[in-house]
């Protein structure tokens, strides 16, 4: 190539390179600007998959904002960092960190693309002031896996506490785009509609599935087990506590045991309540057809009804997870309150904390 021609082509070449660098920078940092609140929460996104992203949504950004891409062959991994007190996992393939506005509902959507396959999910979080979180994303076979943890430094050690992922949406964004569809409007209740809905709920797939296990609530803490747990705790504490403390300790264990034993029934109640709410938006004619009161219909062959009932199955299992997580959280709160009441933490570093 003649020197003159080469020189004439340099401006165009520089333009292409500059554009590419700008695109790389945009992909690394995304469009999301960290919260400037002095008590902003911090979140780390750790991904083991290729081309992983976590996008941010709130009431003012219903169309979403990007934070960058991780583990892309052509783009250097993000260097977004916000000075979190707990270090990233040693084997983390790629991660980024952002600041979130505290005490505000935000929706985070995670996505990955490997070859021709895509996988992802979204969840809602209301970050606490000054809190730190970590979201880990992995792909096992054809299934995406998301884990949310609260990060803390306790007595000089890193503590990761798993949190329940809530797949809720953002009411402020309903109807703005396909990500946040407008919920159906419930029709007015009437005695006839209520009876039809109850008939459908009582014979739903969830009720049938749990009929044989709903009363199967084994006791995990028989008296001898309670005695053993209390003896172990006494040995760990190493100093005398009043009898009232140990009586309350025993009662808290019993309350926890009973709550765990009833978690399936409580999850079923939530699923049934949700199913009732969803059926309230269905017109009378369709309810009659599904309930079998319409002579021209087969009560169990309606594809739309089967689809609705199948959609309740993941809701039910999610409800079970939520009930168990709430049960554990309530147990920790009771135990922490007990140890605070008896001033245990000032003498025993591994006291119950919430």
N, C-alpha and C positions, 0 to 999 in steps of 0.2 A: 504493500500500500504506500503511495507517495506520502512524504512527510506533510505536505500541505493538506491533503485530504484527511490524514490522521488528526492533525491539529484542529481542522474545521469540525471534526466529529467529537472533540473533547467536551464542548459545552453540553451536547445532548447526552453524552455518557455521564457527565457529572450530575445532570438533572435526574437521570434514571437512578443512579446510586443514591442521591440525596432523597428521592422519593422512597426508595426501598428502606433507607435508614429511618425515615419518618414513620413508615408503616411498622417497622420493627419496634420502634419506641412506643407507638400507640398500642401495639399488641402486648408489649411487656407491661405497660402501666394501665391500659384501659382508660375508660372515660369517667370512672367513679373517683370523686375527690373525697379523701378522708375527712371524717367529722372533725371539726375544730373545737368541739366542746372540751373543756378542761378535764371533765370526768368521763370522756368517751370510753366506750368498751373497745376491746381489741379482739380481733379474730384472725386465726391462722388457718389457711386452707392448704392441706397436704394431699397430694394426689400421686398415686402410683400408676395411673393410666396415661396413655398418650393424649395430647390435645385436650387437656382438662381445663375447664373454665368454671368460675363461680360468678354469677351476675347478681346485681343488687337491685331491689325494687322497694319503693316506699310510696306513701300517698302522693308525693309530688313527682315521682318518677315511675309511673305505672308501665312505661315501655321499657324500663330497665336501663342499667348502666353496667359496663364491663369493668373487670378488674385486671384483665390480662389473661395470658394463656400459659399453661405449664406443660413441660415435656413435649415440646414440638421440635421436630427434626431440624427445622430451618431457623428457629428463633431461640435465642439464649433464654434460659429460664429467668423468670421475674426476680428482680432484686427489691421488690416492695417489702419494706420492713418497718415496724412501728415500735421496736424496743420492748418486746414482751418479756416478762420476768421469768417465764418457764421456757426453756430451750426447746427447739423442734426435735422430733424423734431422730435418733442417730442415723437410722436407715431411710430417712425421708428422701424420696427421689427428687421431688421438686415441691416448693411451697412458696406462698406469698402471705403477707400480713396486711390487714386494713384496720382502720378505726371506724367504729359504728356509733351512730347517735344513741345515747342511753335512754332507757325507758320509752322507747318508741318501737312500734311494730314494724319490722322489716321482713321482706320475703327474699330468700336466697335460692337461686336455681343453679344446680350443678349439672354439667353436661360434658360428655366425652365423645369423640369420634375416632374409631379404630377401623381403618379400611372402609368397608361399606356399612359398618354397623355403628349405631349411635345408642347412647344410653344416658339416662339422667333422671333427676327428680328435683322437687322443690320443697322447701319447708319454711315455716314462719318462726321468727325469733323476736323476743322482746329483751334486748340486752340490758343487764343490770349496770348501774353506774360503776365505772372503773373495773368491771369484770373482764376476765380473759377467757376466750373460747378457742377450741380447735376442732375443725371439721376435717375428717379423713375420708378420702374417696378412693375406692378400689373396684376392680372388675374381676369377678370370680366366675369363670365360664362365660355364661351369657347374662349373669345377674350383676347389677350395680349394687355396691354396698356403701352406705353413708353412716359414719359414726360421729356424733357430736359429744364433745367433752368440755367440762368446765376445768380451767387450769388455775391452780393455786400454789403458792409457796407456804408450806406449813412446817414450822420448826426446822427451817433450812432444807426441806425436801420438796421435790416436785410431786404434786398430787393431781392426778387426772380423774375426774368424777364423770362417768357417763351420764348424759342427759337424754331424755326422751325427745325424739324428733317429732315435731307436730306438723303434719302436712297441710295445715290450714292455709287460707287464702288471705287477701287483703280486701276487706269490705269497701274501703275507699276507692279501690280500682275496679269494682264490679262493672262490667259492661264496657270497659275501655278497650279491651282487646281479647283475643281468644284465650290468652293465659288466664284471664280473670273474667269468666263468663258471668252474666247476670243470673243470679239464682231464680228459679221459678217462683211465681207468686202463689201463695196458699189461697185456696178458695174458702168461702165461708163454711163453717162447720154446721152440720145439721145432724139430728139423731140418726137418719138413714145413712149418711156418709160415715159417721163415726162407727156405726155397726159394721159397715162394709170394710172399713179400714182395719178394724179389730179382727175381723174374720181373716183377712189377708195376712196380718201380722202373726196371728196365732198358729198359722200353718206354714210360715215362711221356712226357707231352707236353713236359716240360722237356728230357729227353734227346733227343727227336726234334728239338726246336727248335734245340738247340746242336750237333747232330752235325756240321754243316758248318762251324761256326765255332770249335769248341773248340780246334783246332790252328792256327788262324790268329793267330799271335802275332808280328806284325812287330817288328823291332828299331828302336826309336826313336832309339837312340844308337849309330850306327856309329862306328868309330874317328875319322873326320874330325869328326863332331859332338862327340864327347867332347873332342877337341883344341880345338875352337872354344869350347865352354863353359868349359874351364879357362883359356884365353887371356883370355876376357872377365872371368873372376873375378880373374885376376891383375892386370888393368888397374884394376879397381874397388878392390882392396885397396890397391894402391900401394906396398907394401913387400915385401921378399923373405921367402919362406917356404921351409923345407927341402924337399928332394925327397920325403922320407917323407910330408909333409903332402899334397902333390899326388898322390902314389901312392894314398893313402887316399881322397882326394877322388874320384879316378877310379874306384876300386873301389866307393865308395858309389853313384856314378851308375850303374854297371853292375848292382849289386844292385837298385837301384830299377827300372831298365829291365826286368830279368828278372821282378821281382815284378808289375809292371804287365802284362807280356805273359802272365802265367799267371793273371790275376785271374778270367777267365771260368771256367777249370777249377776254381779254388778255390770260386767261387760255386756252381758246379754240384754240387760235393761237399757243400757245406752244404745245398743244397736237397734232394739225395738223402738225406742223413742225416736231415733234418727229415721228409721223406716216409716214410722207414722208421719213424721214431718214431710218426708219426700212424697208420700202418697196423698198428702193434703192438696197438692197442686194438680192432681189428676181429676178429670171431670167425672160426673156421676155415671154416665153411660159406660165409660171405660172401667170404673170400679165395679160396676154390676157385672160386666163381662168377665173380669178377672176373678170375681168372687163366686162365679158360677150361677148367678141369679138370672142371667140372660140365656134363654133357652137356645139361642142360636150360636152359643159359644161353648168351647171346651175349657173348663176352668184351669186346666194344667197345661194346655198346649199353646197358650199365647206366648209367642217368642219374646214380646216386649216385657211381659211379667217375669219370665225366667231370667231375662237379662238384668232386670232391676234387682231381683233377689240375689243373683250371682254377684252383683256389684256391692252387696252388703257384706259379703264374706270377708274381703280385705278390711272393711270398716270394723267388723267384729274383732278380728285378730289385732288390729291396731288398738281397739278399745281395751283389749286384754292387756296389751303392753302399757297403755296409759294408766289403767287401774293399778297394775302392779307397781309402776314407777311412783304413782301417787301414794300407794301404801308404804313403800319404802321411805319416801320423803317424809310422810307423816310420822313414821316410826323414828326416824333420825331426829325430827323436831322434838318429839316427846322425850327421847333420851337426852338430847342436848339441854332441854329445859330442866330436866331432872338433875343433871350434873351441874348446871349453873345454879340451881336452887341450893344444892348442898356444897357448893364451892369446891368441886372436885378438880377442875382444870388448873387451879393454882398449885395443886400438889401432884397432879398426874398428867403429864403432857399428852398421853394418848387417851384423853377423856373423850366422851361423845361430843361431837361437834356437828352443826348443821350448816 
